[in-house]
Amino acid sequence: MSTPEYVLGSDDAEIARLQTQAAIIAEPTALLLQRGGIRPGMRVLDLGSGPGDVAFQVAEMVGPDGYVVGVEQDPAQLTVAEQRREQMGVGNVVFRQGDARTFLDEEPFDAVVCRLLLMHLPDAVDVLRHHVRNLRPGGVFVAVDYDMGGARAVPEIELYTRIRDWLKAGFEYAHANPFVGMSFPVVFEQAGLREVGTLGIQVYWPPGNRHAATYVVGVVRALKDAIVASGVATEEEMGLDTLSDRLSDAIAAAGAVWTMPTVVGGWGSRA
């Protein structure tokens, strides 16, 4: 398997951005995990746990009779996840340092989950195929990720269109696929999973939602170096110091309803 780099980093600002993002997509995540088969009492493996948001969300879903093992490679994010676990008093979650692509446990799981991980893995099919080994017979793999094709504004906002182009170019330069959710039906079947299903959930933002603009610009800021390296825009052209206000003002002036990338869930079971 390849060893991709997480292009968005792991400094304090990025960890804070991840937690903001987690709050925005918490409801779609819960719905998709439930639709994929996460149930009370399950033993679940969470891949690429980051600061722990999905692990904590799954812990609530599986309840006191269930258990979650979160795997994260980055020490900084692992430290934050463990601190949060202690502060929240969550007793049915444990975090382990390890490679989400190759982790293998001695005891099989009822389910393996991941969120916003597969977009960073060029070898996503191989990773899913590997984790079939972590599932008991009949166990489910549930992934939640983005399809950037769902991001748009009505009426169209020229600045938001440019921002989408910047993000697309930056992710592609970093060998990440922000459209990966669109390929879930094929990826899951190629990995050998059966009873494959997919579902996309779209979040719609009203014109006055300035917090949404702050979130979108936070992604641009985190991806800044890759965007510049791709050649699609310079730092001066992006104007990060004023970008959030300019985006908010343009959307409000047009009375536009706008969307983030579609949150896509894919699931399948081991034979």
N, C-alpha and C positions, 0 to 999 in steps of 0.2 A: 504493500500500500504506500501511496505517496505521503509526504509530510508537509501539508500546506501550512502557511502562516496565517494566523488570525490577524488580518490587516488592520482591524479597528483598535488594536492595542489592549492594554490592561492597566492603565494608570487610573488614578482616582476619578478623573473626569469621565473616563469610559465606563467604569463600574457604576458610577452614578447614572450615566445615560442608559445603561442596561436595565437598571431598576425602574427608571422612568418608562422605558419601552415596555417592560414587563407589566406595569400597571395599565398601560394603554391597551395591551392585547390580552389581559388576564381573562376577560369574559370569553372571547373567541377561543382562547386556549382551553378553558374548562369545557366548553361545549364540544370541541373537537376531540379532546381526550376521552370524554364520556362516550361520544359517538363511536370512537375507535375501540372501546371496550374496557376502559379502566373502571374497576368496580371495588367496593369495600372488601377488605381482607386480602387484597393482592400484595404480593412481593414484587416491587417494581425497581428496575434499573433506569436511572436518568443519566443520559450521556451528555457530556459537555455542560455540566451544571452551572458554570459561571458563579455568580453570587448567590445561587440557590433558589431563585424564584420558582422555577418549575418543580423542583423537588418538594418545596413547601406546599405548593398547590396540590401536587399529587398526594402528599401526606394527608391533607384534609380529605381528599376523595377516598383514599383507601381506609381511613379511620384507624382507630387504636388497634384493630386486629390485623392491619396491614403494615408494610414496612417499605422504606425507600432507601436505596443505595445511590448516592450521587457521585459521579466520576468527573473529575476536573483536573486538567494537566497544569494549569497556571497557578503557582503558589499564591499570588496576590489575591486572585478571585477565591481560591480555596479558603484563605484566611478570613475573608469577609463572610463567606458562606457559613463557616463554623462560628464566627462571632454572632451572626444573626440567629443561628440555630440556638445558641446558648441564651441570647436575649429573649427569644420568643418562647423558650422552654419546650421546644419540639422534641419529643422523645422517640418518634418512630422514623427518624432520618439519620443516616450516617453518611459522611463524605469521605471519599478516598481519592488520593492523588493517582492519576493514571491517564493513559491515552484513550480517549473515547472511541478511537477507531479500532483498537486491538484488545481492549479490556476483556478478560474472560474470568468468570467467577466459578468457584467449585460447585456451587449450588445453583440450579436453574431458576429463572424468574418466571412469574406469571405474565409479565409485560416488560418491554423495553420501550422507553420514550425518549424523544429529543425535540428540542425547539431551536430553530434558527441555527442549526448545526450543518445540515446537509448542503446548504448553499455554499459553504466554505470547503466542501470536500469534492474534488474532481472525481474521486473514486467512490462515489456514494453507493453504487451498486455493490461493490466489494465489501464496503463497511456493513451494509444491511445483511449481506450474505454471511458475513462473519458472526453477526449478532443473533442470527437464527440459532447458533449454538448456545447462546445464553438463555434461550427460551425452552420451557418445558413443552412437550407435545400439546398443541392447541393454544399455546401462549401467543400473545399479540405484540406486534411492533407498531407503535404509533408515532408518527413524525408530524411536527407542525413547522411550517416554514412560509416563505413569502412567494407570491407571484407578482412581480413589480408591474406586470401589464395592467393591473387593476388601478394603478395610481393615476388620477386625472382630476381635472376641475371642469365644472360646467357652470357658466361659460368658461372656455379655455382661458387660463392665465398664462401669459407668455413667460413670466418669470418662473412659474412652477414647472412649465415645460422644460425650460433651460435647466432647472435644478434636477429634474428627472434625468436629463441627458448627462449631466455631470456625474450623478450617482451611478448610472448605468456604465459609463466609461470607466469610472474609478473601480467599481467592482470587477469589471471585465479585465482591467489591467492587473488586478490582484488575483486573477483566476478564480473568482467567486461567481456564483450564478444566482442573481436575484430573481430569476424566473423559475427556480427549481421546482416550486410547487406545481407548475404546469406539467412537469414530467413525472409526477408521482405515480400515475397508473402504470407507466412503463417501468420505472425504477423498481417498484415493489414486485412486479411480476418477474423481472429479470433476476431479482434477488432470490427467487424461489418461494416467495410467500403466496399463500392462497387466500381466497375470499377477500381480495383486495377491494378497498373502497376509498373514495376521496370526496372531500367537500370543502368548498371555499366560503369564507365569511368576510363580508365587506363592512368596514367601519366608515361611516359618512360624517364629515365634519361640517358644521354650519359656518357661515362667513365670519362670524365674530370669534371663533376659537383661536385665540392667539397662542395658547399653550401648544396647539398642534404645530404651528409654525416653528415654535422654539424646538420642538422635538425633531422636526424634519431638518432644520438647520444644524441641530446637534449631530445628526448622521453625516451631513456634509462636512462639518468640522472634523469629525473623527476620521473621515475618509480623505481629508484634504490632500495629503501627500500623494496618494494614489491618483486622485483627480488631476493634480498638476502634472504628475509624471505621465499620465495618459495623453496629455497635450490638448485636452478638450477645453481647458480654461486655466487662467493664471489666478494666483491669489488676489491680485488686484481686480480682476474681472468678477470674481466671486464676491468680494467685499464682505467678508464674514462678520465684521463688526456691526454692520447695519442690515445684513441679509434678512434676519428674522422680522424686523420692523417693516422692511420693504415688502416682504412676502405677505405679512398680515395686512398691510395697508392695501395692497393690490387686490387681494381676495375680498376684503371688506368693501372696497370701492365698487367692485363688480357684482357684489352680492352673490358670489360663487359658492356652491357646495363642492367640497373637494374630498378626495379619498387618499388613504395610504395604500400601499400594496395589499392585495388580497391575502388574508391569512388562510392558508390551505392546510388541511389535515389529510394525511394518508395513513392507511392502516392495512394490515394483513396478518395472517396467522401462520404459525408453523404447523406443518402436517403432522 
